[in-house]
Amino acid sequence: MVVGAFPMAKLLYLGIRQVSKPLANRIKEAARRSEFFKTYICLPPAQLYHWLEMRTKMRIMGFNAAAVKPLNEGAAAELGAELLGEGIIFITACSCLMLEYWRHQLKQRRKEKERRIARESLRGEVGHLGLALEELQTQVQATQMQLALEELRAQLQEVRAHLCLGDPPPAPPVVPASEK
């Protein structure tokens, strides 16, 4: 039932998304508190993002963006934590989409396999029915020949009977010329 499956998939997606937001928030809080997490995981992507963003904005406005001043540690940690949280939500959403795509592909392959099996079964039945038809045609032809043979035997018996009795065979009926 497609109608029932679609809302369930949508609910599952929304449920996973709702679960991923608090998870992302916890990871962001851990990133803010932990020096190791802040230094090695949050700060480098935040500084890279800031550098790319500033260079792009400066070039769009027509300025030379030779040197971009890096963010201070607090702002970089905050930006890095936000990037990490958004990345987790994005990865979770992409994972859900990939899972749904793979499930759909598996379902399509299963349907195609069932169709192929049904076609092969129908072809086998058609072949079997063709052989049965040929056999029935052979039987019908044999029966027709048997009937013709029996009819000829009956006529032969009549001719012998007339010859043995000495009666001349009856003359065929004469058809008047006007009926021709």
C-alpha positions as CSV (number, residue, x, y, z in Angstrom):
1,M,0.0,0.0,0.0
2,V,1.8,3.1,-1.3
3,V,-0.3,5.6,0.5
4,G,0.4,4.0,3.9
5,A,4.1,3.6,3.3
6,F,4.7,7.2,2.3
7,P,3.6,8.9,5.5
8,M,5.5,6.3,7.5
9,A,8.7,7.0,5.6
10,K,8.2,10.7,6.1
11,L,7.5,10.3,9.8
12,L,10.7,8.2,10.1
13,Y,12.7,10.9,8.3
14,L,11.3,13.6,10.6
15,G,12.0,11.4,13.7
16,I,15.6,10.9,12.7
17,R,16.0,14.6,12.0
18,Q,14.5,15.5,15.4
19,V,16.9,13.0,17.1
20,S,19.9,14.3,15.2
21,K,19.3,18.0,16.3
22,P,19.8,17.2,20.0
23,L,22.7,15.0,19.1
24,A,24.3,17.8,17.2
25,N,23.6,20.2,20.0
26,R,25.4,17.9,22.5
27,I,28.3,17.5,20.2
28,K,28.5,21.3,19.9
29,E,28.5,21.7,23.7
30,A,31.2,19.1,24.0
31,A,33.2,20.9,21.3
32,R,32.9,24.2,23.3
33,R,34.0,22.5,26.6
34,S,36.8,20.2,25.4
35,E,40.1,21.8,24.4
36,F,41.2,18.9,22.2
37,F,37.9,18.9,20.4
38,K,38.0,22.7,20.0
39,T,41.6,22.8,18.9
40,Y,41.7,20.0,16.4
41,I,38.1,19.5,15.2
42,C,36.3,22.9,15.5
43,L,38.9,25.5,14.9
44,P,40.5,24.3,11.6
45,P,37.2,24.0,9.6
46,A,35.9,27.3,11.1
47,Q,39.1,29.2,10.1
48,L,39.0,27.6,6.6
49,Y,35.3,28.5,6.2
50,H,36.0,32.1,7.4
51,W,39.0,32.4,5.0
52,L,37.0,31.1,2.0
53,E,33.9,33.3,2.8
54,M,36.0,36.5,3.2
55,R,38.0,35.9,0.0
56,T,34.8,35.2,-1.9
57,K,33.0,38.3,-0.6
58,M,36.0,40.5,-1.2
59,R,36.4,39.3,-4.8
60,I,32.7,39.8,-5.5
61,M,33.0,43.4,-4.2
62,G,36.0,43.9,-6.4
63,F,38.7,44.2,-3.7
64,N,42.0,42.4,-3.5
65,A,41.7,39.7,-0.8
66,A,45.4,39.0,-0.3
67,A,45.4,38.6,3.4
68,V,42.4,37.6,5.5
69,K,42.5,38.2,9.2
70,P,41.7,35.0,11.1
71,L,38.8,34.8,13.6
72,N,39.6,35.0,17.3
73,E,39.5,31.7,19.2
74,G,36.1,32.1,20.7
75,A,34.3,33.1,17.5
76,A,36.1,30.3,15.6
77,A,35.1,27.8,18.2
78,E,31.5,28.9,18.0
79,L,31.5,28.9,14.2
80,G,33.3,25.5,14.2
81,A,30.7,24.0,16.6
82,E,27.9,25.4,14.4
83,L,29.5,23.9,11.3
84,L,29.9,20.6,13.0
85,G,26.2,20.6,14.2
86,E,25.0,21.5,10.7
87,G,27.3,18.9,9.2
88,I,25.8,16.2,11.5
89,I,22.3,17.1,10.5
90,F,23.2,17.2,6.8
91,I,25.0,13.8,7.0
92,T,22.0,12.3,8.9
93,A,19.6,13.6,6.2
94,C,21.8,12.3,3.4
95,S,22.0,9.0,5.1
96,C,18.2,8.8,5.3
97,L,17.9,9.7,1.6
98,M,20.5,7.1,0.6
99,L,18.7,4.5,2.7
100,E,15.4,5.3,1.1
101,Y,17.0,5.2,-2.4
102,W,18.6,1.8,-1.7
103,R,15.3,0.5,-0.3
104,H,13.5,1.7,-3.4
105,Q,16.1,0.1,-5.7
106,L,15.8,-3.2,-3.9
107,K,12.0,-3.1,-4.2
108,Q,12.3,-2.3,-7.9
109,R,14.8,-5.2,-8.5
110,R,12.4,-7.6,-6.6
111,K,9.5,-6.5,-8.8
112,E,11.5,-6.9,-11.9
113,K,12.6,-10.4,-10.9
114,E,9.0,-11.3,-10.2
115,R,8.0,-10.0,-13.6
116,R,10.8,-11.9,-15.3
117,I,9.7,-15.1,-13.6
118,A,6.1,-14.5,-14.5
119,R,7.1,-13.9,-18.2
120,E,9.2,-17.1,-18.3
121,S,6.3,-19.0,-16.7
122,L,3.9,-17.7,-19.3
123,R,6.4,-18.5,-22.1
124,G,6.6,-22.1,-20.8
125,E,2.9,-22.4,-20.6
126,V,2.5,-21.0,-24.2
127,G,5.1,-23.5,-25.4
128,H,3.3,-26.4,-23.6
129,L,-0.1,-25.3,-25.0
130,G,1.5,-25.1,-28.5
131,L,2.7,-28.7,-28.2
132,A,-0.7,-29.8,-26.9
133,L,-2.4,-28.0,-29.8
134,E,-0.1,-29.8,-32.3
135,E,-0.9,-33.1,-30.7
136,L,-4.7,-32.4,-30.8
137,Q,-4.4,-31.4,-34.5
138,T,-2.6,-34.6,-35.2
139,Q,-5.4,-36.5,-33.4
140,V,-8.1,-34.6,-35.3
141,Q,-6.4,-35.4,-38.6
142,A,-6.0,-39.0,-37.7
143,T,-9.7,-39.2,-36.6
144,Q,-10.8,-37.6,-39.9
145,M,-8.7,-40.1,-41.8
146,Q,-10.1,-42.9,-39.8
147,L,-13.7,-41.6,-40.5
148,A,-12.9,-41.3,-44.2
149,L,-11.5,-44.8,-44.2
150,E,-14.5,-46.2,-42.4
151,E,-16.8,-44.5,-44.9
152,L,-14.8,-45.9,-47.8
153,R,-15.1,-49.4,-46.2
154,A,-18.8,-49.0,-45.8
155,Q,-19.1,-48.0,-49.4
156,L,-17.0,-50.9,-50.4
157,Q,-19.2,-53.2,-48.4
158,E,-22.2,-51.8,-50.2
159,V,-20.6,-52.4,-53.6
160,R,-19.7,-56.0,-52.7
161,A,-23.2,-56.6,-51.5
162,H,-24.6,-55.3,-54.7
163,L,-22.2,-57.4,-56.8
164,C,-22.9,-60.5,-54.8
165,L,-26.6,-60.2,-55.2
166,G,-26.4,-59.7,-58.8
167,D,-28.4,-56.5,-58.7
168,P,-27.0,-53.7,-60.7
169,P,-26.0,-50.7,-58.7
170,P,-28.5,-48.0,-58.6
171,A,-28.1,-45.4,-61.3
172,P,-27.1,-42.0,-60.1
173,P,-30.0,-39.6,-60.2
174,V,-30.3,-37.6,-63.4
175,V,-30.2,-33.9,-62.9
176,P,-32.4,-32.1,-65.5
177,A,-30.4,-29.7,-67.7
178,S,-32.6,-26.8,-66.6
179,E,-31.3,-27.1,-63.0
180,K,-27.7,-26.9,-64.0
